[in-house]
Amino acid sequence: MIKPLPPTADEKIWLDQKSKLKKLFPFLTDADFITASGKKEMIMNHLQITLGKTKSELESILATL
């Protein structure tokens, strides 16, 4: 049986940010964050549309989490 690899530092940061975003915007669901591994840019584009924020506004929100 193959054990999954532990999350990288970047993955841990993203998981934390994702959790905080869901608390800040309770209407976000797990489906808003699902995409192929390594496709964070696709998630960011989806979140921009869903939240009605620009890329810089979303980056600013993430920076404050």
C-alpha positions as CSV (number, residue, x, y, z in Angstrom):
1,M,0.0,0.0,0.0
2,I,1.4,3.4,-1.0
3,K,1.1,6.1,1.6
4,P,0.3,9.7,0.4
5,L,3.0,12.2,0.6
6,P,2.7,14.8,3.3
7,P,1.7,18.3,2.1
8,T,4.5,20.6,1.1
9,A,4.9,24.0,2.8
10,D,3.1,25.7,0.0
11,E,0.2,23.2,0.2
12,K,-0.1,23.8,3.9
13,I,-0.2,27.5,3.4
14,W,-2.9,27.1,0.7
15,L,-5.0,24.7,2.9
16,D,-4.8,27.3,5.7
17,Q,-5.8,30.2,3.3
18,K,-8.6,28.1,1.9
19,S,-10.0,27.4,5.3
20,K,-9.9,31.1,6.2
21,L,-11.5,32.2,2.9
22,K,-14.4,29.8,3.6
23,K,-14.9,31.4,7.0
24,L,-14.6,34.9,5.6
25,F,-17.0,34.1,2.7
26,P,-19.3,31.4,4.1
27,F,-21.1,30.9,0.7
28,L,-17.9,29.3,-0.7
29,T,-18.0,25.5,-0.9
30,D,-15.4,22.8,-1.4
31,A,-16.5,22.7,-5.0
32,D,-15.1,26.3,-5.4
33,F,-11.6,25.0,-4.6
34,I,-11.6,21.7,-6.6
35,T,-9.2,21.5,-9.6
36,A,-6.3,19.5,-10.8
37,S,-3.3,19.5,-8.6
38,G,-1.0,22.4,-9.3
39,K,-3.7,24.5,-10.9
40,K,-4.0,27.2,-8.3
41,E,-4.3,29.8,-11.0
42,M,-7.6,28.2,-12.2
43,I,-8.9,28.3,-8.6
44,M,-7.9,31.9,-8.3
45,N,-9.7,32.9,-11.5
46,H,-12.8,31.1,-10.3
47,L,-12.7,32.8,-6.9
48,Q,-12.3,36.2,-8.6
49,I,-15.5,35.6,-10.5
50,T,-17.4,34.1,-7.6
51,L,-16.4,36.8,-5.2
52,G,-16.6,39.7,-7.7
53,K,-13.0,40.7,-6.9
54,T,-10.1,41.7,-9.1
55,K,-6.9,39.7,-9.0
56,S,-5.2,42.3,-6.9
57,E,-8.1,42.5,-4.5
58,L,-8.1,38.7,-4.1
59,E,-4.3,38.7,-3.6
60,S,-4.7,41.4,-1.0
61,I,-7.3,39.4,0.9
62,L,-5.1,36.3,0.8
63,A,-2.1,38.3,2.1
64,T,-4.1,39.4,5.1
65,L,-5.2,35.9,6.1
